[in-house]
Amino acid sequence: MTSSDSRPLPEELLLLCAAHPQHGRFRAPTAEFHHVVAGAVLAELLLAGAITVDERYITGHQPFGARDEVEAGVLARLEAKGKSRFRPGLDQAITRVPNPPGYRFHLDRLVAEGYCTVQERRFLGLPWRTYPATRPELGPQTAARVAATLLGPEGGDDRPTAERDRQLAGLIGVAGLEHRLYPGRTGAPVRRAVRKLARELPIPRAVGRVSSSN
């Protein structure tokens, strides 16, 4: 996967969680995964320059830059606060990115754009959906791209996706996906780098606080 065809961060996370392409069942790593996806929404806005953050706070925002209705909702809520002297907190912003639509919104968009198909099935008489990937190679390619950045010279600063990959790595760490994506002894250096970013980057750290408080 190149920088030109990378997906928004919430969708890259979903592609990293994709199950075996034959049964297509989505495997969320944690019950609080919707908070990780919410963090990915904020990280995407950060990368686009639509928001700025400092430690626990959103320190600025621009009323543009949203690529979908979920991002637009975040910016609209920030705009509604006006010029209050109270800076919006990252933790609160994460909790206000709704679980519905949550990652269902992004799954549906992956289906609409042909990255997955949706199948209706029944188990014990109850309906449920599966999402077989049409391009199952994208998840491993994304994981490899992130690893190449983290293990590269100067943290991969020479790579066009460097900051995107660091944000995604921090979210991988707070979601607990690193062992699934980078198993065994060979994956240990990447796992260490992922966990370091999960502790250091403001948005993954906020996701961790929100998830642990529930």
N, C-alpha and C positions, 0 to 999 in steps of 0.2 A: 504494500500500500504506500503510495506517495503522499506528499503533503497536499497535492492538488486534489486528491480524491478522499481525504480523510473526512469522516463524519463528525457532526457535533459531539462533544464529549459525552452527553447522556447516551447517545446511540452507540458510541464506541464501547462504553461500559457494557451495554446490553449485548453487543456482539462478542465481548469477552466472556460473557456468562452463557453463551449459547450452548445448548446441550448437543448430543450426538445428532447429526443432520437427519437420520432416519426417523427418530421419534420427535425431535424438535421441541422437547419440553424445556422451557426456560428455567434455569437453575439459579435463583437468587441466592447469594451466599449467606444472607442474614435476614431476619425478620424486619430489620430496620433499613433494608436496602433502599427504600424510597427516600431516606434522608441522604444517602450517598448520591442518588440521582439528582436530588435537589441541589446538593453541593456542586454537581457537575453543571447544572444550569447556571449557577452563579459563577463558576469558573469560566464557562463559555463567555458570559458577559464581561468578565474581567479581561479575558484574552482579546475581546473585540474592542476594549477601551470604553465600554458603556458604563462600567463601574470601576471605582478604585477602592482598595481595602488597606487597612492598617491594623494589624493584630486582630482585635475582636470586632472591629467596626467597619462599616461601609462609609468611606470618607468623602465620596463624591459619586455623582452619576450623571449621565447624559440621557435626555429623553429620546434616544434613538439607538439603533444598533440591534434591536430584537429581531430574531429570525423566525420566531413562531409565537403562538399565543401564550405559552408558558413564560417565556422570557419577557414578553410584553407586559404580562401581569406583574412580574417583579418590578419592572421599571415604573409601571403605573402606580404601584403602592409606594415606591420611593418618592415619586413626584407628588403624590397626595400628601406627604408629610410636609411639603413646602420647605420653608427655611427655618424649621424648628432648630433650636440650639442643641437638641438631643440628636446625636448621631445614631443612625440605625445600627443595631447590633447584627453581626453575622448569624448568631445562633437563632435569633428571632426570624431573620429573613429565610433561613433554611426551613424552619417549621411552617412558614407561610407559603412555601411552594407546595401546592396541594398533592396529597397522595393520589386522589383522583383529580386530574388525569394521571399524575405520577408517571411511572414508567410505561403504563398502558398507552399513554399518548405517544411516546417515542417508539414503542413496539408497532403501533398502528402506522406510524410514519415510515418505519422500515418496510412494512408490508406494502404501503402505497407506492414506495419508490423501488420496489422489486428486490430488496435485500433479504426478505423473508416471505414465506407464504403463511397463510393461516388456515388451520384445519379444525373443524368442530368434531369433537369426539364425545363419547359417553362412557362413564365408568360408574358401575353400580347404579345405573339409571340417571346419573347426574351429568349434565353437559360440562365440558371443559375444552379449552383451546390449546392447541400446540402451534409452535411457530418454527417450522423447518426452515433452515437457512438455505437460500439459493446460492450463496457464495460462502460456504463454510470456511474457506481459507482466510477470510478477512479477520476473524478473531486472532488466530495465530500470527498473522502478519502484523496486526496492531501490537500484540504482545512483544514480538521481535523488534519492532520499531522502537518501542519504549525502552527495551533492554539495551539496544544499540546506543541510544542517547545517554542512558544512565552510566554505561560503562565506557563511553567515549572520552577522549581528552577534554579536560575542563568541563566535565559534565555534559558533553555533547553540544557545547555552545555554538559549534560551527554548523550544526544541523538546522534546517529551516523550521523543524517542528519542535525545537528544544523546549521552549516554555510550555507548549501544549503537552508534550510528553511528560514533563515534570508534574504538571497539574494532574494529569491522568494517573501517573504513578502514585501520587499522594492519595488519590481516591481509591486506587487498587489496594493500597495498604490499609486504609481505614475500613474498607469493605472486607478485608481478610481474604482477598483473592490471590495473594502472592504465591501461596503454596500450590494452588491449582495451576497457575500460569507458569511458574518457574520452579518446578519440583527438583528434588534431589540435590546432590552436592554441587552440580554444575550451576544450578540456579541460585545458590546461596549468596553470591555477590549482588545479584539483582534484588533478592529479597531484602538484604540489608539496606540497599539504597532506597528501595520502596518504603520501608518502615521509617527510615530517616526523614524522608519527605513528608510522610504522613504526620510526623511529629512537628515538623518545622513550618510547613506552608499554612497560612491562616485559614483557608477554606477547609481543607481536610481536617485540621485541628478542630474547627467549629463543628463539622459533621461528627467527629468523635465525641465531643461534649454532648451534643444533642442526643445522639444514639445511646450513650451511656446513662443519660438522665431518664430515659423512658423505661 
